[in-house]
Amino acid sequence: MALTRREFLKRTAALTAASFAGIKLPFTLEKEAQAADADRWVRGTCRFCGVGCRVELGLKNGRPVAIRGVPESRTNFGYLCMKGMLFYQLMTHPDRLKKPLYRANKKDKFREISWKEALDIAASQFAEAVKKHGSDSVAYYGSGQALTEETYIFQKVMRAGLQTNNVEGNPRLCMASAVGGYITSFGADEPIGSYADIEKANCFFIIGSNMAEAHPVLFRRVMRRKLDNPQDVTVINADPRVSPTSRIADIHLQFKPGTDLALLNAMAYVIIEEKLYDDNFIKNYCTFRVGKEKKEVSFEDYKKFVSAYTPEKAAEICGGNITPDIIRKVARIFATSPATMSFWTMGINQRIRGVWANNLIHNLHLLTGQLCRPGADSFSLTGQPNACGGVREGGGLCHILPGHRLVKIDKLRHEVEDLWGVPRGRIPAKPGYHTVAMFSAVNEGKIKAIWINCTSPAQSLPNCDKYRQGLAREDVFVVVTDVFPTKTTELANLILPTAFHFEKTGVYGCTERRSQLTLKAIDPPGEAKPEVWIVREWALKLSEKLNDPVIKKCVEPFLGLEEGYELPKAIWDEYTQKLTAGRDNDLRGATYEVLKQLPDGVQWPAPTKEWALKGGTYKKFVRGLDPLADKHAVDEKPYQFYGPAHKDHKLWIWLRPYKGPAEEPDAEYPFYLSTGRVIDHWHTSSMTGRIKELMRANPYAYVEINPKDAQRLGIHPGDMVLVETRRGRNILPAKVYEGPMEGMVFVYWHDMHEDRMINRVTKDAFDPGSKEPEFKICACRIKRLSGPKPLKPYIVTM
Amino acid sequence: MPIGGFVLHVQPERREDVLEEISRFPDLTVYGYDDKGQVVIVLESETSEEMEKRVDSLLSIEGVITCDLAYLHGEDEVEKIERGEYVPKIRFGRKPES
């Protein structure tokens, strides 16, 4: 009997899923049915998180209709998460920005204008600011969701064109401490290993990361490894909050927020005391360092330093369920497992000592030699799809130039100027404002024109009310390029509509040093344009208005190129062939042609096409696996740590003391407040049906409260609760849940309603090294205001 | 009405309980499973957002660890959006970073 169309699609869905799982179904599909679901499939990368899942968008008559995973991809093996796939609905959403919008004053209404007028206004405002107030009165604030080509071209025009290093991006808010950790510990940014280590690891040490929700497809691999080898694999989850990630954990370590530096040093104490360290690895590859001067000290000095962190003392500092015995147990498993892999994300990075916390995790791997071997790695997870590729590698922060070059090093700066063909001295020697400093400068009126691309700092900065005041100033001209109205477009003078995912071509570089191409599948709606076109045209006008031919020179190689493919390709070619040549992130082999041939892109270093076509480098620094380890070898040892920051070719074990958070609970504000990213979808079975429904259908933020605290304060599920800090207040519905430990509350930060925008109350203290703010911890007080109240979702509209 | 093909990954020892529980879900078809705790299912829903909520419900079942999407067909969903008959929530404009 012939199948109905719907039955056919169901079978297609089932067969696709079954093929990924290796399950055989009792039917196949006939050839004639195969094209019924879509007539064209276009390959790209998911933009939801930093995992880099490969996905195909199916089109029928030019319209997006379907999504499927790419089974040959070594990131996701075909699997996707539902949340990530909902982007396809938004491509034709009625609220998309489709025309340039302008208002001279921020109190006025926007009016539609032409692109010609819009680019003219944007160029005039930036040119005026530069003429009157100097180059550092203008700024660019970008995004880990922007394509590499976009970040690269923006920063080129800002630095070499407008002569300012005021180039920042939201990865400062999430990844900067990981960058600092990798550079100070390993001498080079980004992980040594790959996701492929997951299938070879025997111990997973997950700390400060709710992988199950934030990186679900990667979590699937950890879960599979554990379930397939329950006896041989141990999962340790360390977090002040019990999260869905704990579901597969053998051990959950729950400690007071911000005390993990003590925990990590105590684990090192046990490793030393019980002689669980790898003497050969330390002798061959490590030195010990202390202080700002990076002074080298001896192993004995380190032992003496660590002796202050007995498990007994650490247990006292950490609280929660931490005991001396559990610290000893965890340290032994970590050290003696055949291969240990650590994962962390914002719980470690978003801290005033985020770099130190990163260093202390790396220390454990260095002491035990749990590195460079299959399955052993110290692996920071990335929140955004292109924080690594675009911003960390492409020069998207105020202190770095493309190809992992520091602004402050003359030789590297001049190298970039030469490669761009602009006069030496064109890029200022001084790094620009980091994120918090940049928006402080906006507040102070030092920045007169700012371009915000593909991000919403008015919502995502900590203590955001403070910084919204600056963006609202009439003497600060704000340009926003985006796909939808946001809290930041509310403060803009000029809104430029951009192409969304699959409406333009470009590369994302995911967490594991992997660059992957997303091809344009459909045209953007209305007059929306790809950012690369916008920057090129803007730069030409800037060049005219400032009468400065060097600005034009920045975009000269790209003039006249078609914007959907040829233009980003030319930008990628310049970046990879010139700027990454000879650098540790050498991407010369990863041309668009090569990226199109491979299902899952290329891991750098990939200096040649031949190497890139093999997929690139699975493990850095290992001779035979990494071509640069052979090229830069200084001796016969199997590992060669050639990272640009460590001239001694060594890994550095750091003496980093315990330091608590910037703001700890006290009598006035007795609770820890912590925040997180992805909307929780996990419910405890004890929840009432009413609340379960409320939460399930709930686009709102809520406050998670430990049942003991809730009982003490008379708070019931769904009650409206006041969350107050020294900076402001939120009113949120309560979720009473054994997630956060006693004395701690937790809020997701997705809600744009003024009452529930948690960054109005978070603290903007930041790490002195990485300048990353401590979103994760501050002190608050909570109070029941009323019983449950119906809430309305809040979406910014024009 | 969208159609989604998923693999539920469940704790192997809880597979039977999970199969029992999901048999009560409307518009869910089980196509196959194995001893590793992988269950191939197809969900049908009014909208993709509705499907996301179904996935969240599946994840709340004791023993279900992940629910991974393999294939999603939106059917006429995009046409409905174009005609203004359905307005999905905006999540990419802008979700908070990190």
Chai-1 contact restraints between the chains, C-beta under 6 A:
chainA,res_idxA,chainB,res_idxB,connection_type,confidence,min_distance_angstrom,max_distance_angstrom,comment,restraint_id
A,L9,B,I3,contact,1.0,0.0,6.0,A-B,restraint_1
A,L9,B,H73,contact,1.0,0.0,6.0,A-B,restraint_2
A,K10,B,I3,contact,1.0,0.0,6.0,A-B,restraint_3
A,K10,B,V42,contact,1.0,0.0,6.0,A-B,restraint_4
A,A13,B,I3,contact,1.0,0.0,6.0,A-B,restraint_5
A,A13,B,G5,contact,1.0,0.0,6.0,A-B,restraint_6
A,A13,B,V42,contact,1.0,0.0,6.0,A-B,restraint_7
A,A13,B,Y71,contact,1.0,0.0,6.0,A-B,restraint_8
A,A14,B,G5,contact,1.0,0.0,6.0,A-B,restraint_9
A,A14,B,Y31,contact,1.0,0.0,6.0,A-B,restraint_10
A,A14,B,V40,contact,1.0,0.0,6.0,A-B,restraint_11
A,A14,B,V42,contact,1.0,0.0,6.0,A-B,restraint_12
A,T16,B,G5,contact,1.0,0.0,6.0,A-B,restraint_13
A,T16,B,A70,contact,1.0,0.0,6.0,A-B,restraint_14
A,T16,B,Y71,contact,1.0,0.0,6.0,A-B,restraint_15
A,A17,B,G5,contact,1.0,0.0,6.0,A-B,restraint_16
A,A17,B,F6,contact,1.0,0.0,6.0,A-B,restraint_17
A,A17,B,V7,contact,1.0,0.0,6.0,A-B,restraint_18
A,A17,B,V40,contact,1.0,0.0,6.0,A-B,restraint_19
A,A17,B,A70,contact,1.0,0.0,6.0,A-B,restraint_20
A,A18,B,G32,contact,1.0,0.0,6.0,A-B,restraint_21
A,A18,B,V40,contact,1.0,0.0,6.0,A-B,restraint_22
A,F20,B,A70,contact,1.0,0.0,6.0,A-B,restraint_23
A,A21,B,V7,contact,1.0,0.0,6.0,A-B,restraint_24
A,A21,B,Q38,contact,1.0,0.0,6.0,A-B,restraint_25
A,I23,B,G32,contact,1.0,0.0,6.0,A-B,restraint_26
A,I23,B,D34,contact,1.0,0.0,6.0,A-B,restraint_27
A,I23,B,V40,contact,1.0,0.0,6.0,A-B,restraint_28
A,L25,B,Y31,contact,1.0,0.0,6.0,A-B,restraint_29
A,L25,B,G32,contact,1.0,0.0,6.0,A-B,restraint_30
A,D37,B,H73,contact,1.0,0.0,6.0,A-B,restraint_31
A,R63,B,V78,contact,1.0,0.0,6.0,A-B,restraint_32
A,P64,B,V78,contact,1.0,0.0,6.0,A-B,restraint_33
A,V65,B,G74,contact,1.0,0.0,6.0,A-B,restraint_34
A,A66,B,H73,contact,1.0,0.0,6.0,A-B,restraint_35
A,I67,B,L72,contact,1.0,0.0,6.0,A-B,restraint_36
A,R68,B,Y71,contact,1.0,0.0,6.0,A-B,restraint_37
A,G69,B,A70,contact,1.0,0.0,6.0,A-B,restraint_38
A,G78,B,A70,contact,1.0,0.0,6.0,A-B,restraint_39
A,Y79,B,D68,contact,1.0,0.0,6.0,A-B,restraint_40
A,L80,B,L69,contact,1.0,0.0,6.0,A-B,restraint_41
A,M82,B,E52,contact,1.0,0.0,6.0,A-B,restraint_42
A,M82,B,V55,contact,1.0,0.0,6.0,A-B,restraint_43
A,M82,B,L69,contact,1.0,0.0,6.0,A-B,restraint_44
A,M85,B,L72,contact,1.0,0.0,6.0,A-B,restraint_45
A,L86,B,S48,contact,1.0,0.0,6.0,A-B,restraint_46
A,F87,B,F92,contact,1.0,0.0,6.0,A-B,restraint_47
A,Q89,B,S48,contact,1.0,0.0,6.0,A-B,restraint_48
A,Q89,B,P88,contact,1.0,0.0,6.0,A-B,restraint_49
A,L90,B,F92,contact,1.0,0.0,6.0,A-B,restraint_50
A,T92,B,V78,contact,1.0,0.0,6.0,A-B,restraint_51
A,T92,B,I81,contact,1.0,0.0,6.0,A-B,restraint_52
A,T92,B,E82,contact,1.0,0.0,6.0,A-B,restraint_53
A,N170,B,E97,contact,1.0,0.0,6.0,A-B,restraint_54
A,L173,B,E97,contact,1.0,0.0,6.0,A-B,restraint_55
A,C174,B,S98,contact,1.0,0.0,6.0,A-B,restraint_56
A,R220,B,T66,contact,1.0,0.0,6.0,A-B,restraint_57
A,R220,B,D68,contact,1.0,0.0,6.0,A-B,restraint_58
A,M223,B,I65,contact,1.0,0.0,6.0,A-B,restraint_59
A,R247,B,I65,contact,1.0,0.0,6.0,A-B,restraint_60
A,M346,B,S98,contact,1.0,0.0,6.0,A-B,restraint_61
A,G383,B,S98,contact,1.0,0.0,6.0,A-B,restraint_62
A,T455,B,R94,contact,1.0,0.0,6.0,A-B,restraint_63
A,S456,B,R94,contact,1.0,0.0,6.0,A-B,restraint_64
A,S460,B,P96,contact,1.0,0.0,6.0,A-B,restraint_65
A,S460,B,E97,contact,1.0,0.0,6.0,A-B,restraint_66
A,V483,B,G93,contact,1.0,0.0,6.0,A-B,restraint_67
A,F484,B,I90,contact,1.0,0.0,6.0,A-B,restraint_68
A,F484,B,G93,contact,1.0,0.0,6.0,A-B,restraint_69
A,T486,B,G93,contact,1.0,0.0,6.0,A-B,restraint_70
A,T486,B,R94,contact,1.0,0.0,6.0,A-B,restraint_71
A,R677,B,S98,contact,1.0,0.0,6.0,A-B,restraint_72
A,H681,B,D56,contact,1.0,0.0,6.0,A-B,restraint_73
A,H681,B,L59,contact,1.0,0.0,6.0,A-B,restraint_74
A,H683,B,S60,contact,1.0,0.0,6.0,A-B,restraint_75
A,R696,B,K53,contact,1.0,0.0,6.0,A-B,restraint_76
A,R696,B,D56,contact,1.0,0.0,6.0,A-B,restraint_77
A,W749,B,P96,contact,1.0,0.0,6.0,A-B,restraint_78
A,H750,B,K95,contact,1.0,0.0,6.0,A-B,restraint_79
A,H750,B,P96,contact,1.0,0.0,6.0,A-B,restraint_80
A,I795,B,I90,contact,1.0,0.0,6.0,A-B,restraint_81
